[in-house]
Amino acid sequence: VHIIANDYGCSRVTLFIDDIQKIITKFLMNIHVFSMGIGDTVSDSDTLKYVKQAIEKSKDSVDEIIRKAQNNRLDRLPGMTMKESFESQVNYVLNKARDVSGTSTQKSLNKCNNMKAMVLSGSKGSFINISQVTACVGQQNVEGKRIPFGFAYRTLPHFPKEDYSGKSRGFVENSYLSGLSPEEFFFHAMGGREGLIDTAIKTAETGYIQRRLVKAMEDATVRLDGSVRGATGNVYQYLYGEDGFDATFLEMQRVQTANFKEAHFIDMFSTDSTYSVKKGAVSDQIYKLLCSDIELQKILYDEYDWLVKHVFDSYNPEDESQNVVNRLYRNVLASPCNLQRIIHNAISMFQSSVGDVSPYFILETTKDLGGTNELLKVLIRTHLSVKNILTVYKLDLNGFNWVIEAIKDKVMSSRVAHNEMVGTLAAQSVGEPATQMTLNTF
């Protein structure tokens, strides 16, 4: 959607989304109706037997920890009191029981299982939900701890006093499918109520946090010189985002030079006699120029040295902050123009059997593209190297000029608009995800 919007405009995106929606609706109505029932939550008997054994084993382990604590034989964990060490060890055992039983049931569900399909597609739910439905709901917590003793040294009247076992402190060994016992249901309701209260409080808190962020940054704007300044003229950034591009026009793209083995690098960019351009791949005129022009060979060597210096030699795996080019090694980066797509379009439009562009013209044209943006310059000069243009893409002069104009157009149109209220934009970018967070983080 993002790529279509950048290349063809919003009206084309509207048509695309409408058409996709129609296709999906017809697919779900006529070809593959999606529904989920109780049958999707039932595991086979062997898996259920394994789950039961895992839970029984964890209960025995908890009993052993309780005995050790009562006989003063429990090892105290670093930075914890004896009581905290006990709770930590019990929690670890019970959580492990839930994870082990959940993993086994997930594996037992086949790939056609509709509940599993929902999780794998990312439409709703997680594998923890599958575990809770099919195997074991697990430990219920209040304020990050097991259910505390509410009165008379016990959680509920159903249990004896000073009972520290998993069952009496909120461990739900049943699944939603098998059904919860009354005391398990009560503990589950306690955990659920805390979640509701947290959500209500968090909504108000994050709203206020976002308001304060907006008020703090609302005066930050992009000035006519490209810098980001406040109302009094104080400079926040000399160039917005360090590159001056509006993030809505950027897209992630794979880097051609991701394989940084030396032989591969030489093969891609070197034009010396060992890795020379083969006859027939380029026009006769260009071939003679490459073979006989000493001055051109010197310029090509200089270009290759520049690429080696800025791409190959710059890489230091120990220090990723050393050079911007290190970002190339992560295989993807944000750029205003997807060079691979532009070149692919040029090859389709200007079909040429041989490369027919003067190497002098290629080097002169690509030298200043990208301006002061080091990363963009490296990206352009690696894709539009003499060897790539002539032997890989086989572009003629018209095709090459079209590529250059397309790059210039994309770079210019991706510049951030002057007087853009980037402070408010940044505040909302931070505040909105904070509102979406559902975890209790305070």
VEXDREN-2710 file (C-alpha; in Angstrom, 1 decimal):
% VEXDREN-2710
k/r/px/py/pz
1/VAL/0.0/0.0/0.0
2/HIS/2.8/2.4/1.0
3/ILE/4.7/1.7/-2.3
4/ILE/1.6/2.1/-4.5
5/ALA/0.8/5.4/-2.7
6/ASN/4.4/6.7/-3.4
7/ASP/4.5/5.6/-7.0
8/TYR/0.9/6.0/-8.3
9/GLY/-0.9/8.2/-5.8
10/CYS/-3.8/7.9/-3.3
11/SER/-6.6/7.2/-5.8
12/ARG/-4.8/4.1/-7.1
13/VAL/-4.4/2.9/-3.5
14/THR/-8.2/3.3/-2.9
15/LEU/-8.9/1.1/-5.9
16/PHE/-6.3/-1.5/-4.7
17/ILE/-7.8/-1.7/-1.2
18/ASP/-11.3/-2.0/-2.6
19/ASP/-10.4/-4.8/-5.0
20/ILE/-8.4/-6.7/-2.3
21/GLN/-11.4/-6.4/0.0
22/LYS/-13.8/-7.8/-2.7
23/ILE/-11.4/-10.7/-3.4
24/ILE/-11.1/-11.6/0.3
25/THR/-14.8/-11.4/0.9
26/LYS/-15.6/-13.6/-2.1
27/PHE/-12.9/-16.1/-1.0
28/LEU/-14.3/-16.3/2.5
29/MET/-17.9/-16.6/1.3
30/ASN/-17.6/-19.0/-1.6
31/ILE/-14.3/-20.9/-1.4
32/HIS/-13.0/-21.2/2.2
33/VAL/-15.5/-20.3/4.9
34/PHE/-13.6/-19.6/8.1
35/SER/-15.1/-20.7/11.4
36/MET/-13.9/-21.9/14.8
37/GLY/-15.6/-24.4/17.1
38/ILE/-14.9/-26.6/20.1
39/GLY/-13.3/-29.2/17.8
40/ASP/-10.4/-26.8/17.2
41/THR/-9.6/-26.7/21.0
42/VAL/-9.5/-30.5/21.6
43/SER/-6.1/-32.2/21.7
44/ASP/-5.5/-35.9/21.3
45/SER/-5.4/-38.3/24.3
46/ASP/-1.6/-38.8/24.3
47/THR/-1.1/-35.0/24.5
48/LEU/-3.6/-34.6/27.3
49/LYS/-1.9/-37.4/29.2
50/TYR/1.5/-35.7/28.8
51/VAL/0.0/-32.4/30.0
52/LYS/-1.4/-34.0/33.1
53/GLN/2.0/-35.7/33.9
54/ALA/3.8/-32.3/33.4
55/ILE/1.4/-30.5/35.8
56/GLU/1.7/-33.4/38.4
57/LYS/5.5/-33.2/38.1
58/SER/5.4/-29.4/38.8
59/LYS/3.1/-29.9/41.8
60/ASP/5.6/-32.4/43.2
61/SER/8.4/-30.0/42.6
62/VAL/6.5/-27.2/44.5
63/ASP/5.9/-29.6/47.4
64/GLU/9.6/-30.3/47.5
65/ILE/10.5/-26.6/47.6
66/ILE/8.0/-26.0/50.4
67/ARG/9.6/-28.9/52.4
68/LYS/13.0/-27.4/51.9
69/ALA/11.8/-24.0/53.1
70/GLN/10.2/-25.5/56.2
71/ASN/13.4/-27.3/57.0
72/ASN/15.6/-24.3/56.4
73/ARG/17.4/-26.1/53.5
74/LEU/16.3/-23.7/50.8
75/ASP/19.1/-21.7/49.0
76/ARG/18.7/-18.0/49.1
77/LEU/18.9/-16.4/45.7
78/PRO/21.2/-13.3/45.1
79/GLY/19.6/-10.0/46.2
80/MET/16.5/-11.7/47.6
81/THR/15.2/-12.5/51.1
82/MET/14.4/-16.1/51.9
83/LYS/10.6/-15.5/51.3
84/GLU/11.3/-13.8/47.9
85/SER/13.6/-16.7/46.9
86/PHE/10.9/-19.2/47.8
87/GLU/8.3/-17.3/45.7
88/SER/10.7/-17.0/42.8
89/GLN/11.5/-20.7/42.7
90/VAL/7.8/-21.7/43.0
91/ASN/6.8/-19.2/40.2
92/TYR/9.6/-20.6/37.9
93/VAL/8.4/-24.2/38.4
94/LEU/4.7/-23.3/37.8
95/ASN/5.3/-21.1/34.7
96/LYS/7.5/-23.8/33.3
97/ALA/4.6/-26.3/33.7
98/ARG/2.3/-24.0/31.7
99/ASP/4.9/-23.5/29.0
100/VAL/5.8/-27.2/28.6
101/SER/2.1/-28.2/28.5
102/GLY/1.3/-25.4/26.1
103/THR/4.1/-26.3/23.7
104/SER/3.0/-29.9/23.6
105/THR/-0.6/-29.0/22.8
106/GLN/0.4/-26.5/20.1
107/LYS/2.5/-29.2/18.3
108/SER/-0.4/-31.6/18.5
109/LEU/-2.7/-29.2/16.6
110/ASN/-2.4/-29.7/12.8
111/LYS/-1.9/-26.9/10.3
112/CYS/-5.6/-26.9/9.3
113/ASN/-6.6/-26.0/12.9
114/ASN/-8.6/-22.7/12.7
115/MET/-7.4/-21.4/16.1
116/LYS/-3.8/-22.0/15.1
117/ALA/-4.5/-20.3/11.8
118/MET/-5.7/-17.1/13.6
119/VAL/-2.6/-16.9/15.7
120/LEU/-0.1/-17.7/12.8
121/SER/-1.8/-15.2/10.5
122/GLY/-1.6/-12.5/13.2
123/SER/-5.3/-11.7/13.1
124/LYS/-6.0/-12.4/16.8
125/GLY/-4.5/-14.1/19.8
126/SER/-1.2/-15.7/20.7
127/PHE/0.2/-19.1/21.4
128/ILE/-0.3/-18.4/25.1
129/ASN/-4.0/-18.2/24.5
130/ILE/-3.9/-21.5/22.7
131/SER/-2.1/-23.0/25.7
132/GLN/-4.7/-21.6/28.1
133/VAL/-7.7/-22.9/26.1
134/THR/-6.3/-26.4/25.4
135/ALA/-3.8/-27.3/28.2
136/CYS/-3.5/-25.1/31.3
137/VAL/-4.6/-21.6/32.3
138/GLY/-1.5/-21.2/34.5
139/GLN/-0.6/-19.0/37.5
140/GLN/-2.9/-16.0/38.3
141/ASN/-1.1/-12.9/39.6
142/VAL/-2.1/-9.8/41.5
143/GLU/0.4/-6.9/41.5
144/GLY/3.0/-9.2/39.9
145/LYS/2.8/-11.8/42.7
146/ARG/0.9/-15.0/43.5
147/ILE/-2.5/-14.5/45.0
148/PRO/-1.8/-13.2/48.6
149/PHE/-3.3/-14.4/51.8
150/GLY/-6.4/-12.3/52.2
151/PHE/-7.5/-13.2/55.8
152/ALA/-6.5/-15.6/58.5
153/TYR/-3.3/-16.8/56.7
154/ARG/-5.1/-18.2/53.7
155/THR/-6.5/-17.1/50.3
156/LEU/-10.0/-18.6/50.6
157/PRO/-11.8/-20.6/53.3
158/HIS/-11.5/-23.7/51.2
159/PHE/-7.8/-24.1/52.1
160/PRO/-6.0/-24.8/55.4
161/LYS/-4.0/-22.0/57.0
162/GLU/-0.4/-21.4/55.9
163/ASP/-1.0/-23.4/52.7
164/TYR/1.8/-22.3/50.2
165/SER/1.0/-24.9/47.5
166/GLY/0.3/-23.9/43.9
167/LYS/-3.4/-24.7/44.1
168/SER/-4.1/-22.5/47.1
169/ARG/-2.1/-19.5/45.8
170/GLY/-3.7/-19.1/42.4
171/PHE/-2.3/-21.8/40.1
172/VAL/-5.1/-22.9/37.7
173/GLU/-4.2/-26.4/36.4
174/ASN/-7.4/-26.7/34.3
175/SER/-7.8/-25.4/30.8
176/TYR/-10.7/-23.3/29.6
177/LEU/-11.9/-26.3/27.7
178/SER/-12.0/-28.6/30.7
179/GLY/-13.5/-25.9/32.9
180/LEU/-12.3/-24.2/36.1
181/SER/-13.1/-25.3/39.6
182/PRO/-14.9/-22.8/41.9
183/GLU/-11.7/-21.7/43.7
184/GLU/-9.8/-21.5/40.4
185/PHE/-12.6/-19.4/39.0
186/PHE/-12.3/-17.0/41.9
187/PHE/-8.5/-16.6/41.5
188/HIS/-9.0/-16.0/37.8
189/ALA/-11.6/-13.3/38.5
190/MET/-9.1/-11.6/40.8
191/GLY/-6.5/-11.5/38.0
192/GLY/-9.1/-10.4/35.5
193/ARG/-10.3/-7.5/37.7
194/GLU/-6.8/-6.2/38.1
195/GLY/-6.5/-6.1/34.3
196/LEU/-9.7/-4.1/34.0
197/ILE/-8.6/-1.6/36.7
198/ASP/-5.1/-1.2/35.1
199/THR/-6.7/-0.5/31.7
200/ALA/-9.0/2.2/33.1
201/ILE/-6.1/3.9/35.0
202/LYS/-3.7/3.5/32.1
203/THR/-6.0/5.2/29.6
204/ALA/-6.1/8.3/31.7
205/GLU/-2.4/8.2/32.4
206/THR/-1.2/7.7/28.9
207/GLY/-3.6/10.5/27.7
208/TYR/-2.0/12.9/30.1
209/ILE/1.5/11.8/29.2
210/GLN/0.7/12.4/25.5
211/ARG/-0.7/15.9/26.3
212/ARG/2.5/16.8/28.2
213/LEU/4.7/15.5/25.3
214/VAL/2.7/17.6/22.8
215/LYS/2.9/20.8/25.0
216/ALA/6.7/20.3/25.4
217/MET/7.4/19.8/21.7
218/GLU/4.7/21.7/19.9
219/ASP/7.0/24.6/18.9
220/ALA/9.5/22.4/17.0
221/THR/9.2/23.1/13.3
222/VAL/11.3/22.6/10.1
223/ARG/12.7/26.0/9.1
224/LEU/13.5/27.1/5.5
225/ASP/17.2/26.0/5.9
226/GLY/16.0/22.5/6.7
227/SER/16.9/22.7/10.4
228/VAL/14.5/21.9/13.3
229/ARG/14.1/24.9/15.7
230/GLY/11.9/26.0/18.5
231/ALA/9.9/29.1/18.9
232/THR/12.9/31.1/20.2
233/GLY/15.2/29.9/17.4
234/ASN/17.0/27.3/19.5
235/VAL/18.3/24.5/17.2
236/TYR/17.2/20.9/17.9
237/GLN/18.6/19.4/14.7
238/TYR/20.7/21.0/11.9
239/LEU/18.9/18.7/9.4
240/TYR/15.6/17.0/10.2
241/GLY/16.1/13.3/10.9
242/GLU/19.8/13.8/9.9
243/ASP/18.8/13.3/6.3
244/GLY/16.0/15.9/5.7
245/PHE/13.5/13.3/4.4
246/ASP/9.9/13.0/5.3
247/ALA/9.4/9.5/6.8
248/THR/6.1/9.0/5.0
249/PHE/8.0/8.9/1.6
250/LEU/10.7/6.5/2.7
251/GLU/10.6/2.7/2.2
252/MET/12.8/-0.1/3.4
253/GLN/14.8/-1.8/0.7
254/ARG/17.3/-4.7/0.5
255/VAL/20.9/-3.7/-0.2
256/GLN/22.6/-5.1/-3.3
257/THR/25.9/-5.3/-1.5
258/ALA/24.7/-7.4/1.4
259/ASN/27.1/-10.2/0.6
260/PHE/30.4/-8.7/1.6
261/LYS/32.8/-11.4/0.6
262/GLU/35.9/-9.9/-1.1
263/ALA/35.6/-12.0/-4.3
264/HIS/32.0/-11.2/-4.7
265/PHE/32.7/-7.4/-4.2
266/ILE/35.5/-7.5/-6.8
267/ASP/33.3/-9.4/-9.2
268/MET/30.5/-6.8/-8.8
269/PHE/32.5/-3.6/-9.2
270/SER/36.0/-4.1/-10.5
271/THR/36.6/-3.4/-14.2
272/ASP/40.3/-4.3/-14.4
273/SER/41.7/-6.8/-16.9
274/THR/41.1/-9.8/-14.7
275/TYR/37.4/-9.0/-14.3
276/SER/37.0/-7.1/-17.5
277/VAL/33.7/-6.5/-19.3
278/LYS/33.1/-9.3/-21.9
279/LYS/32.8/-8.4/-25.6
280/GLY/29.1/-8.6/-26.7
281/ALA/27.8/-7.4/-23.4
282/VAL/28.4/-3.8/-24.4
283/SER/28.4/-2.0/-27.7
284/ASP/31.6/-2.1/-29.8
285/GLN/32.3/1.6/-29.2
286/ILE/32.1/1.3/-25.4
287/TYR/34.2/-2.0/-25.5
288/LYS/37.0/-0.2/-27.4
289/LEU/36.8/2.7/-24.9
290/LEU/37.1/0.4/-21.9
291/CYS/40.0/-1.5/-23.4
292/SER/42.1/1.4/-24.8
293/ASP/41.4/4.5/-22.8
294/ILE/44.1/4.8/-20.1
295/GLU/42.6/7.9/-18.5
296/LEU/39.2/6.1/-18.2
297/GLN/40.9/3.1/-16.5
298/LYS/42.5/5.5/-14.0
299/ILE/39.0/7.1/-13.2
300/LEU/37.5/3.6/-12.9
301/TYR/40.2/2.6/-10.5
302/ASP/39.5/5.7/-8.4
303/GLU/35.7/4.9/-8.4
304/TYR/36.5/1.3/-7.3
305/ASP/38.8/2.5/-4.5
306/TRP/36.0/4.9/-3.3
307/LEU/33.5/2.0/-3.1
308/VAL/36.1/-0.2/-1.3
309/LYS/36.8/2.6/1.2
310/HIS/33.2/3.6/1.9
311/VAL/31.6/0.1/1.8
312/PHE/34.1/-2.7/2.2
313/ASP/36.8/-1.2/4.4
314/SER/34.3/0.8/6.5
315/TYR/32.8/-2.3/8.0
316/ASN/33.8/-3.0/11.6
317/PRO/31.5/-5.6/13.2
318/GLU/32.8/-4.6/16.6
319/ASP/31.7/-1.0/16.3
320/GLU/28.4/-0.5/14.6
321/SER/28.3/3.2/15.3
322/GLN/31.6/3.9/13.6
323/ASN/30.2/4.6/10.1
324/VAL/26.8/5.1/8.6
325/VAL/27.7/2.5/6.0
326/ASN/27.6/-0.1/8.7
327/ARG/23.8/0.1/8.3
328/LEU/24.2/-1.5/4.9
329/TYR/25.3/-4.7/6.7
330/ARG/21.9/-5.1/8.3
331/ASN/20.7/-5.9/4.7
332/VAL/17.8/-3.3/4.7
333/LEU/17.7/0.5/5.0
334/ALA/15.2/3.3/4.6
335/SER/15.6/5.3/1.3
336/PRO/13.4/7.7/-0.6
337/CYS/13.9/5.8/-3.9
338/ASN/13.8/2.1/-4.4
339/LEU/16.6/1.8/-6.9
340/GLN/15.9/-1.8/-7.8
341/ARG/12.4/-1.0/-8.8
342/ILE/13.4/2.1/-10.8
343/ILE/16.0/0.1/-12.7
344/HIS/13.6/-2.8/-13.3
345/ASN/11.0/-0.3/-14.8
346/ALA/13.8/1.3/-17.0
347/ILE/14.8/-2.1/-18.3
348/SER/11.1/-2.9/-19.2
349/MET/10.6/0.5/-20.9
350/PHE/13.9/0.8/-22.7
351/GLN/14.7/-2.7/-23.9
352/SER/18.4/-2.9/-25.0
353/SER/20.4/-6.0/-25.8
354/VAL/23.8/-4.3/-25.0
355/GLY/25.0/-1.7/-22.5
356/ASP/25.5/1.6/-24.5
357/VAL/26.3/4.4/-22.1
358/SER/29.7/6.2/-21.9
359/PRO/31.5/5.3/-18.6
360/TYR/32.6/8.9/-18.4
361/PHE/29.0/10.0/-18.4
362/ILE/27.9/7.4/-15.8
363/LEU/30.7/8.4/-13.4
364/GLU/30.1/12.1/-13.9
365/THR/26.3/11.8/-13.4
366/THR/26.3/9.5/-10.3
367/LYS/29.1/11.4/-8.6
368/ASP/27.0/14.2/-7.1
369/LEU/23.7/12.3/-6.7
370/GLY/22.7/12.0/-3.1
371/GLY/24.3/15.3/-2.1
372/THR/25.7/15.2/1.5
373/ASN/23.8/12.1/2.4
374/GLU/26.7/9.6/2.7
375/LEU/24.4/6.5/2.9
376/LEU/22.3/7.5/-0.1
377/LYS/25.5/8.2/-2.1
378/VAL/26.9/4.8/-1.4
379/LEU/23.5/3.2/-2.2
380/ILE/23.3/5.0/-5.6
381/ARG/26.9/4.4/-6.6
382/THR/26.8/0.7/-5.8
383/HIS/23.6/0.2/-7.8
384/LEU/24.7/2.5/-10.7
385/SER/28.3/1.4/-11.0
386/VAL/29.8/1.3/-14.5
387/LYS/29.9/-2.5/-14.5
388/ASN/26.2/-2.8/-13.3
389/ILE/24.9/-0.3/-15.9
390/LEU/26.7/-1.9/-18.8
391/THR/26.7/-5.6/-18.2
392/VAL/24.0/-6.4/-15.6
393/TYR/21.2/-3.9/-16.5
394/LYS/22.4/-3.3/-20.2
395/LEU/20.9/0.2/-20.3
396/ASP/21.3/2.6/-23.2
397/LEU/21.6/6.4/-22.9
398/ASN/17.8/7.0/-22.8
399/GLY/17.2/4.3/-20.1
400/PHE/20.1/5.6/-18.0
401/ASN/18.9/9.2/-18.2
402/TRP/15.3/8.0/-17.2
403/VAL/16.8/6.3/-14.1
404/ILE/18.7/9.4/-13.1
405/GLU/15.7/11.7/-13.5
406/ALA/13.5/9.2/-11.6
407/ILE/16.0/9.2/-8.7
408/LYS/16.2/13.0/-8.7
409/ASP/12.5/13.3/-8.7
410/LYS/12.0/10.8/-5.8
411/VAL/14.7/12.5/-3.7
412/MET/13.4/16.0/-4.2
413/SER/9.7/15.0/-3.6
414/SER/10.7/13.1/-0.4
415/ARG/12.2/16.2/1.3
416/VAL/10.3/17.3/4.4
417/ALA/8.0/20.2/3.9
418/HIS/9.1/23.6/5.3
419/ASN/7.2/24.6/8.4
420/GLU/6.2/21.0/9.1
421/MET/5.2/20.8/12.8
422/VAL/7.6/17.9/13.5
423/GLY/7.5/18.4/17.3
424/THR/3.8/17.6/17.5
425/LEU/4.3/14.8/15.1
426/ALA/7.0/13.3/17.3
427/ALA/4.9/13.6/20.4
428/GLN/2.0/11.8/18.8
429/SER/4.3/9.1/17.5
430/VAL/5.4/8.3/21.0
431/GLY/2.0/8.9/22.7
432/GLU/-0.1/6.7/20.4
433/PRO/1.8/3.4/20.9
434/ALA/1.9/4.1/24.7
435/THR/-1.9/4.3/24.6
436/GLN/-2.1/0.9/22.8
437/MET/0.1/-0.8/25.3
438/THR/-1.9/-3.3/27.4
439/LEU/0.8/-4.4/29.8
440/ASN/1.0/-3.0/33.4
441/THR/4.4/-1.2/33.1
442/PHE/4.3/0.8/36.3
END
